[in-house]
Amino acid sequence: MKRSELFFSALQVPVDFLMLVLAALTAFVIRDVPQIISLKPKLYTFPFDIYLKIVLLVAPVFILIYALEGLYAIRTTRKFWKEAAKVFSATSIGLVIIIVAIFLKREWFSSRFIILAAWGIGTAYVVLARYLIHLVQKWLLRNRGIGVYRVLLIGRNGKMNILARLIAQDKNLGYRVVDQIDTAHLKIVKEIREKKGIDEIILCEPSITDDEQEKLIDYCAIHNVTYKYIPTTMQTSKYELGVLNGEPLIEVRHTPLDGWGRIMKRVFDIGASTIGIIFTSPIMILTAVAIWIDNDGPIIYKNERVGSNGKKFFVYKFRYMKWENCITKENPNLDSALKFEKELIENQSVRQGPLYKIKADPRKTRVGKIIEKYSIDELPQFFNVLFGSMSMVGPRPHQEREVEKYMDYHRRLLTIKPGITGMAQVAGRSDLDFNREYHLDLYYIENWSLWLDIQICLKTFGVLFRKRRNL
């Protein structure tokens, strides 16, 4: 998803709200028109301050109806006149709801002229504002290439050749063909992506095996490339249907965490992390004091991890190890700390695969044993979430040396932000083997919903202060 598309789609929400409010105010201003042209006398006067309060309460209802009608779809190339028809339909639904509400509670409001005028003017204002936004997007698409998708076509046949010519001729489609090949070999796809960049892949080649397609899908998911194909024999349960030049297109959805899903998750993260910081601040203050008294060294330990798209960042944790044993560049005894940790991993690790977990770790301080056992050391990660490097829910972030041991398909875990908690954490915390943890996190990536995030956060409360195995 292009940033320009996210920006303009997000912009439409406040613009629609402003247009609806402006339409309601316009209707209020011209309420004397029937009286002026002797159609019907004005039966009463309505206080403007009360009217404005009603408008500000009703406008969000229309925004919700617009959202349910799909009017905030994120794509520059959407058809404007279909969008205008949807605006008319959605605004009419809102009108019916208002009429029913007034019928049930007549004392709320009784001016039929204002209601009908606001409906007509509101539809016109919203359509006009969206048309102007649409014009700006189209101009940027055609003249500046902003929002254009770089597409790789895989397959050389009549359908794909026609598609290539159509994309070259019509800039309004929002595509630019970077190459057309007849094989799905990953080496060739990687070379093209590195040299020219790829936002989407469209495939139509019956000779390519399902195994090759599966590898290509994994590669696209890892590198945030949209994968579409003109269907042959391959079937998938997670797809979105579309049409391009009369040909059916099936887009494999790697995760619902795209477009508005990403926006909703970020809003949830900001709200949840803020609440978490407020409610756990007494515990964090007491913990900080206890660490300061118990052992020399910094209270907060910054541990470098690998996050979304392979970007490195620092996870904030309360330090539960002796300072001389912490793996950080700030530790003057880093070499000896690394050597000691390597010995512990070889002799006392209870996990197999890329990750390690040291049993009866001798590096913990007295306070550290308590806060690590009950996951209090992870409370500062609420600030990671608030600042945007982590999410409330997602795969746990791993160290670079652990990520280097990933198989290629494991890198699907790096396609979204890491989380404080996740499906693996509520299922077994650090007691699960890595493959089981991977499959749980992959399920979360492919089946994300805001309700799933809420459920995992609620379940985490039951797990958070339940002590781990004696490690």
C-alpha positions as CSV (number, residue, x, y, z in Angstrom):
1,M,0.0,0.0,0.0
2,K,1.4,3.4,-1.1
3,R,1.9,6.1,1.6
4,S,0.1,8.6,-0.7
5,E,-3.0,6.3,-0.8
6,L,-3.0,6.0,3.0
7,F,-2.6,9.8,3.3
8,F,-5.5,10.7,1.0
9,S,-7.8,8.0,2.4
10,A,-7.2,9.1,5.9
11,L,-7.7,12.7,4.8
12,Q,-11.1,11.8,3.5
13,V,-12.5,11.1,7.0
14,P,-12.0,14.7,8.4
15,V,-12.9,16.2,5.0
16,D,-16.2,14.2,4.9
17,F,-16.9,15.2,8.5
18,L,-16.3,18.9,7.7
19,M,-18.5,18.8,4.6
20,L,-21.4,17.2,6.5
21,V,-21.1,19.8,9.2
22,L,-20.9,22.6,6.6
23,A,-23.9,21.2,4.8
24,A,-25.9,21.2,8.0
25,L,-24.9,24.8,8.7
26,T,-25.8,25.8,5.2
27,A,-29.3,24.2,5.6
28,F,-29.7,26.1,8.8
29,V,-28.7,29.4,7.2
30,I,-31.2,29.0,4.3
31,R,-34.1,27.8,6.5
32,D,-35.9,31.1,5.8
33,V,-36.1,30.4,2.0
34,P,-39.6,28.7,2.2
35,Q,-40.9,31.7,4.1
36,I,-39.3,34.2,1.7
37,I,-40.8,32.7,-1.4
38,S,-44.2,32.2,0.4
39,L,-44.1,28.4,0.3
40,K,-44.7,27.8,3.9
41,P,-44.3,30.0,7.0
42,K,-41.6,29.1,9.6
43,L,-43.4,27.5,12.5
44,Y,-40.8,27.9,15.1
45,T,-37.3,29.1,15.8
46,F,-34.6,26.6,16.9
47,P,-31.6,27.7,19.0
48,F,-28.3,27.5,17.0
49,D,-26.2,26.2,19.9
50,I,-28.5,23.2,20.4
51,Y,-28.7,22.6,16.6
52,L,-24.9,22.6,16.4
53,K,-24.6,20.0,19.2
54,I,-27.1,17.8,17.4
55,V,-25.1,18.2,14.1
56,L,-21.8,17.3,15.9
57,L,-23.4,14.1,17.3
58,V,-25.1,13.1,14.0
59,A,-22.1,13.6,11.7
60,P,-20.0,10.7,13.1
61,V,-22.9,8.4,12.5
62,F,-22.7,9.3,8.8
63,I,-19.0,8.7,8.8
64,L,-19.6,5.2,10.2
65,I,-22.2,4.5,7.5
66,Y,-19.7,5.7,4.9
67,A,-17.1,3.4,6.3
68,L,-19.5,0.4,6.3
69,E,-20.4,1.2,2.7
70,G,-16.7,1.0,1.7
71,L,-16.2,4.6,1.0
72,Y,-12.8,4.7,2.5
73,A,-11.2,2.0,0.3
74,I,-7.5,2.7,-0.2
75,R,-6.7,2.9,-3.9
76,T,-6.0,5.8,-6.2
77,T,-7.5,4.1,-9.2
78,R,-11.0,3.6,-7.8
79,K,-13.9,4.7,-10.1
80,F,-15.1,8.1,-9.0
81,W,-18.7,7.9,-10.3
82,K,-19.2,4.6,-8.5
83,E,-17.9,6.4,-5.4
84,A,-20.3,9.3,-5.9
85,A,-23.2,6.8,-6.2
86,K,-22.1,5.2,-2.9
87,V,-22.0,8.6,-1.3
88,F,-25.6,9.2,-2.4
89,S,-26.7,5.8,-1.1
90,A,-24.9,6.1,2.2
91,T,-26.2,9.6,2.9
92,S,-29.7,8.4,2.1
93,I,-29.4,5.6,4.6
94,G,-28.3,8.2,7.2
95,L,-31.4,10.3,6.2
96,V,-33.7,7.4,6.8
97,I,-32.1,6.7,10.2
98,I,-32.7,10.4,11.2
99,I,-36.3,10.3,10.0
100,V,-37.0,7.2,12.0
101,A,-35.3,8.7,15.1
102,I,-37.4,11.9,14.9
103,F,-40.6,9.9,14.4
104,L,-39.9,8.0,17.6
105,K,-38.8,11.2,19.5
106,R,-40.4,14.2,17.8
107,E,-39.3,16.7,20.5
108,W,-35.6,16.3,19.4
109,F,-36.1,18.1,16.1
110,S,-39.0,18.9,13.7
111,S,-37.8,21.0,10.7
112,R,-38.4,18.8,7.7
113,F,-36.9,21.5,5.4
114,I,-33.6,21.6,7.2
115,I,-33.4,17.7,7.2
116,L,-34.1,17.4,3.5
117,A,-31.9,20.4,2.6
118,A,-29.0,19.0,4.7
119,W,-29.3,15.7,3.0
120,G,-29.1,17.2,-0.5
121,I,-26.5,19.7,0.3
122,G,-24.5,17.2,2.3
123,T,-24.4,14.7,-0.7
124,A,-23.3,17.5,-3.0
125,Y,-20.6,18.8,-0.7
126,V,-19.1,15.4,0.1
127,V,-19.1,14.4,-3.6
128,L,-17.5,17.7,-4.6
129,A,-14.8,17.4,-1.9
130,R,-14.1,13.9,-2.9
131,Y,-13.9,14.9,-6.6
132,L,-11.3,17.5,-5.8
133,I,-9.3,15.0,-3.8
134,H,-9.7,12.5,-6.7
135,L,-8.4,15.1,-9.2
136,V,-5.3,15.8,-7.1
137,Q,-4.6,12.1,-6.7
138,K,-5.0,11.5,-10.4
139,W,-2.8,14.5,-11.3
140,L,0.0,13.3,-9.0
141,L,-0.4,9.8,-10.4
142,R,-0.1,10.8,-14.1
143,N,2.4,13.7,-13.8
144,R,4.5,12.9,-10.8
145,G,4.3,9.1,-10.6
146,I,3.1,9.3,-6.9
147,G,1.0,6.3,-6.1
148,V,2.1,4.3,-9.2
149,Y,2.6,0.6,-8.6
150,R,5.7,-1.0,-10.2
151,V,4.5,-4.3,-11.5
152,L,6.3,-7.4,-12.6
153,L,4.4,-9.6,-15.1
154,I,5.2,-13.3,-15.0
155,G,4.0,-15.2,-18.1
156,R,4.3,-14.7,-21.9
157,N,1.0,-15.4,-23.5
158,G,-1.8,-13.5,-25.2
159,K,-3.5,-12.4,-22.0
160,M,-0.3,-11.1,-20.4
161,N,0.8,-9.3,-23.6
162,I,-2.5,-7.5,-23.9
163,L,-2.3,-6.6,-20.2
164,A,1.2,-5.2,-20.7
165,R,0.1,-3.0,-23.7
166,L,-3.0,-1.8,-21.7
167,I,-0.8,-0.7,-18.8
168,A,1.6,1.1,-21.0
169,Q,-1.2,3.0,-22.8
170,D,-3.4,4.0,-19.8
171,K,-1.6,5.8,-17.0
172,N,-4.8,6.1,-15.1
173,L,-4.6,2.4,-14.2
174,G,-1.8,3.3,-11.8
175,Y,0.7,0.6,-13.0
176,R,4.1,0.7,-14.6
177,V,5.5,-2.6,-15.9
178,V,9.1,-2.9,-14.8
179,D,9.6,-6.2,-16.6
180,Q,7.9,-9.3,-18.1
181,I,9.3,-12.7,-17.7
182,D,8.2,-16.3,-18.3
183,T,9.6,-17.9,-15.1
184,A,8.9,-17.6,-11.4
185,H,12.4,-18.4,-10.4
186,L,13.2,-16.5,-7.3
187,K,16.7,-15.6,-8.3
188,I,15.4,-13.7,-11.4
189,V,12.7,-12.1,-9.4
190,K,15.2,-11.0,-6.7
191,E,17.5,-9.4,-9.3
192,I,14.6,-7.5,-10.9
193,R,13.4,-6.2,-7.5
194,E,16.9,-5.1,-6.5
195,K,17.5,-3.3,-9.8
196,K,14.1,-1.8,-10.6
197,G,11.9,-2.3,-7.5
198,I,8.6,-4.3,-7.4
199,D,5.4,-3.3,-5.7
200,E,3.2,-6.0,-7.3
201,I,3.5,-9.2,-9.2
202,I,0.9,-10.5,-11.6
203,L,1.2,-14.1,-12.7
204,C,-0.5,-15.9,-15.5
205,E,1.6,-19.0,-16.5
206,P,0.1,-22.5,-16.2
207,S,3.4,-24.2,-16.5
208,I,4.6,-22.8,-13.1
209,T,4.2,-25.4,-10.4
210,D,2.3,-24.9,-7.1
211,D,5.6,-25.3,-5.3
212,E,7.2,-22.4,-7.2
213,Q,4.1,-20.3,-6.6
214,E,4.2,-21.0,-2.8
215,K,7.8,-19.9,-2.7
216,L,7.0,-16.8,-4.6
217,I,4.1,-16.0,-2.2
218,D,6.4,-16.4,0.8
219,Y,9.0,-14.1,-0.9
220,C,6.3,-11.5,-1.6
221,A,5.0,-11.6,2.0
222,I,8.5,-11.2,3.4
223,H,9.3,-8.2,1.1
224,N,5.9,-6.6,1.2
225,V,5.1,-7.2,-2.4
226,T,1.5,-7.6,-3.5
227,Y,1.0,-11.0,-5.3
228,K,-1.9,-11.4,-7.8
229,Y,-2.5,-14.0,-10.4
230,I,-4.9,-14.7,-13.2
231,P,-6.2,-18.0,-11.8
232,T,-5.3,-21.4,-13.4
233,T,-5.5,-24.4,-11.1
234,M,-4.2,-22.9,-7.9
235,Q,-6.8,-22.2,-5.2
236,T,-6.4,-20.2,-2.0
237,S,-8.7,-19.5,1.0
238,K,-7.3,-16.0,1.6
239,Y,-7.9,-13.9,-1.5
240,E,-9.6,-10.8,-2.8
241,L,-11.2,-10.8,-6.2
242,G,-10.7,-8.0,-8.7
243,V,-11.0,-7.4,-12.5
244,L,-8.5,-5.8,-14.8
245,N,-9.4,-5.3,-18.5
246,G,-12.2,-7.9,-18.1
247,E,-9.8,-10.5,-16.7
248,P,-10.4,-11.9,-13.2
249,L,-7.6,-11.2,-10.8
250,I,-7.1,-13.0,-7.4
251,E,-4.9,-11.2,-4.9
252,V,-3.4,-13.3,-2.2
253,R,-3.7,-11.4,1.1
254,H,-0.7,-11.9,3.3
255,T,-2.3,-10.2,6.2
256,P,-5.3,-8.0,7.0
257,L,-2.7,-5.6,8.6
258,D,-2.7,-3.3,5.7
259,G,-4.4,-0.1,4.9
260,W,-7.1,0.7,7.5
261,G,-6.1,-2.4,9.4
262,R,-2.7,-0.8,10.0
263,I,-4.3,2.5,11.0
264,M,-6.7,0.8,13.4
265,K,-3.9,-1.2,15.0
266,R,-1.8,1.9,15.5
267,V,-4.7,3.8,17.1
268,F,-5.3,0.8,19.4
269,D,-1.6,0.6,20.3
270,I,-1.4,4.3,21.3
271,G,-4.5,4.1,23.5
272,A,-3.6,0.7,25.1
273,S,0.0,1.7,25.8
274,T,-1.0,5.0,27.3
275,I,-3.4,3.2,29.6
276,G,-0.7,0.6,30.4
277,I,1.8,3.3,31.3
278,I,-0.7,5.0,33.6
279,F,-1.9,1.9,35.5
280,T,1.6,0.3,35.8
281,S,3.5,3.5,36.7
282,P,3.4,2.7,40.5
283,I,4.9,-0.8,39.8
284,M,7.5,0.7,37.5
285,I,8.5,3.4,40.0
286,L,8.9,0.8,42.8
287,T,10.9,-1.5,40.5
288,A,13.2,1.3,39.4
289,V,14.0,2.1,43.1
290,A,14.5,-1.6,43.9
291,I,17.0,-2.0,41.0
292,W,18.9,1.2,42.0
293,I,19.3,-0.1,45.6
294,D,20.1,-3.7,44.7
295,N,22.9,-3.4,42.0
296,D,25.1,-0.8,40.4
297,G,24.3,0.0,36.8
298,P,21.5,1.6,34.7
299,I,17.9,0.9,35.7
300,I,16.7,0.5,32.1
301,Y,18.5,-2.0,29.8
302,K,18.3,-1.2,26.1
303,N,18.5,-4.5,24.2
304,E,19.0,-4.4,20.4
305,R,16.4,-6.4,18.5
306,V,15.3,-6.9,14.9
307,G,11.8,-5.5,14.1
308,S,9.5,-5.0,11.2
309,N,11.2,-5.3,7.8
310,G,14.5,-6.3,9.4
311,K,15.0,-2.8,11.0
312,K,17.0,-2.8,14.3
313,F,15.7,-1.0,17.4
314,F,16.2,-1.0,21.1
315,V,13.7,-2.9,23.4
316,Y,13.4,-1.2,26.8
317,K,13.5,-3.5,29.8
318,F,14.1,-3.2,33.5
319,R,17.6,-4.6,34.0
320,Y,17.4,-7.9,35.8
321,M,21.0,-9.0,35.2
322,K,24.2,-7.8,36.9
323,W,25.6,-4.9,34.9
324,E,28.9,-6.7,34.2
325,N,27.0,-9.5,32.5
326,C,24.7,-7.3,30.3
327,I,25.1,-7.7,26.5
328,T,25.3,-4.1,25.5
329,K,28.0,-1.8,24.0
330,E,27.7,0.5,27.1
331,N,29.1,-2.4,29.2
332,P,32.9,-2.0,29.6
333,N,33.1,-5.7,30.2
334,L,31.2,-6.7,27.0
335,D,33.8,-9.2,25.7
336,S,33.8,-11.2,29.0
337,A,30.0,-10.9,29.1
338,L,29.6,-12.4,25.6
339,K,32.1,-15.2,26.4
340,F,30.2,-16.0,29.6
341,E,26.8,-16.0,27.8
342,K,28.1,-18.3,25.1
343,E,29.2,-20.8,27.7
344,L,25.8,-20.7,29.4
345,I,24.0,-21.2,26.1
346,E,26.1,-24.2,25.3
347,N,25.7,-25.8,28.7
348,Q,22.3,-24.6,30.1
349,S,20.0,-23.6,27.2
350,V,16.6,-25.4,27.3
351,R,15.4,-24.4,23.9
352,Q,16.3,-25.7,20.5
353,G,16.3,-23.9,17.2
354,P,17.3,-20.2,16.6
355,L,16.3,-19.1,20.1
356,Y,17.9,-19.9,23.5
357,K,16.7,-19.9,27.1
358,I,19.2,-20.3,29.9
359,K,18.1,-22.4,32.9
360,A,19.0,-21.2,36.4
361,D,20.7,-18.2,34.9
362,P,23.4,-17.1,37.4
363,R,23.6,-13.6,36.0
364,K,20.3,-12.4,37.6
365,T,20.3,-10.1,40.5
366,R,18.1,-10.7,43.6
367,V,15.6,-8.2,42.4
368,G,16.0,-9.4,38.8
369,K,14.9,-12.9,39.7
370,I,11.6,-11.6,40.9
371,I,10.8,-9.1,38.2
372,E,11.8,-11.5,35.4
373,K,9.8,-14.3,36.8
374,Y,6.6,-12.2,36.7
375,S,7.5,-10.3,33.5
376,I,7.7,-7.0,35.3
377,D,11.0,-6.4,33.4
378,E,8.9,-5.9,30.2
379,L,6.7,-3.1,31.4
380,P,8.9,-0.3,29.9
381,Q,8.0,-1.8,26.5
382,F,4.8,0.2,26.8
383,F,7.0,3.1,25.8
384,N,8.3,1.1,22.7
385,V,4.6,0.7,21.7
386,L,3.8,4.4,22.3
387,F,6.9,5.5,20.3
388,G,6.0,3.2,17.4
389,S,8.8,0.6,17.3
390,M,6.6,-2.2,18.7
391,S,2.9,-3.1,18.9
392,M,0.8,-4.3,21.8
393,V,0.4,-7.7,20.0
394,G,2.7,-9.4,17.6
395,P,5.6,-11.8,17.3
396,R,8.3,-11.3,20.0
397,P,11.3,-9.4,18.7
398,H,14.5,-11.5,18.5
399,Q,18.2,-10.7,18.5
400,E,20.1,-10.4,15.3
401,R,22.2,-13.5,16.0
402,E,18.9,-15.4,16.4
403,V,17.4,-14.0,13.2
404,E,20.5,-15.1,11.3
405,K,19.6,-18.7,12.2
406,Y,16.1,-18.3,10.6
407,M,15.0,-20.4,7.7
408,D,13.8,-18.2,4.8
409,Y,10.2,-18.8,5.6
410,H,10.7,-17.8,9.2
411,R,11.2,-14.2,8.0
412,R,7.5,-13.9,7.6
413,L,7.7,-13.0,11.3
414,L,9.4,-9.8,10.3
415,T,6.6,-8.5,8.1
416,I,4.8,-6.8,11.0
417,K,5.8,-4.9,14.1
418,P,6.9,-7.2,17.0
419,G,4.7,-7.1,20.1
420,I,4.8,-7.0,23.9
421,T,2.5,-10.1,23.9
422,G,1.2,-12.4,21.2
423,M,-0.5,-15.8,20.6
424,A,2.7,-17.6,21.5
425,Q,3.0,-15.7,24.8
426,V,-0.6,-16.5,25.9
427,A,-0.2,-20.1,24.8
428,G,3.0,-21.0,26.5
429,R,5.4,-18.0,26.9
430,S,9.0,-19.1,26.6
431,D,8.1,-22.8,27.2
432,L,7.1,-23.3,23.5
433,D,9.6,-24.6,21.0
434,F,10.4,-22.2,18.2
435,N,8.5,-24.0,15.4
436,R,5.3,-24.0,17.5
437,E,5.8,-20.3,18.3
438,Y,6.4,-19.6,14.6
439,H,3.1,-21.3,13.5
440,L,1.1,-19.4,16.2
441,D,2.6,-16.1,15.1
442,L,2.0,-16.9,11.5
443,Y,-1.7,-17.6,12.2
444,Y,-1.9,-14.2,13.9
445,I,-0.3,-12.5,10.9
446,E,-2.7,-14.1,8.4
447,N,-5.9,-13.8,10.6
448,W,-5.4,-10.4,12.4
449,S,-8.4,-8.5,13.6
450,L,-8.8,-5.8,16.2
451,W,-11.0,-8.1,18.3
452,L,-8.2,-10.7,18.2
453,D,-5.8,-8.1,19.6
454,I,-8.2,-7.3,22.4
455,Q,-8.7,-11.0,23.2
456,I,-4.9,-11.6,23.4
457,C,-4.4,-8.5,25.6
458,L,-7.1,-9.7,28.0
459,K,-5.7,-13.2,28.1
460,T,-2.2,-11.7,28.8
461,F,-3.5,-10.4,32.2
462,G,-4.0,-14.0,33.3
463,V,-0.6,-15.0,32.1
464,L,1.5,-11.9,32.9
465,F,1.8,-12.4,36.7
466,R,1.8,-16.2,36.6
467,K,5.3,-17.2,37.2
468,R,7.3,-19.0,34.5
469,R,9.0,-22.3,35.0
470,N,12.1,-22.0,37.1
471,L,14.6,-21.0,34.4
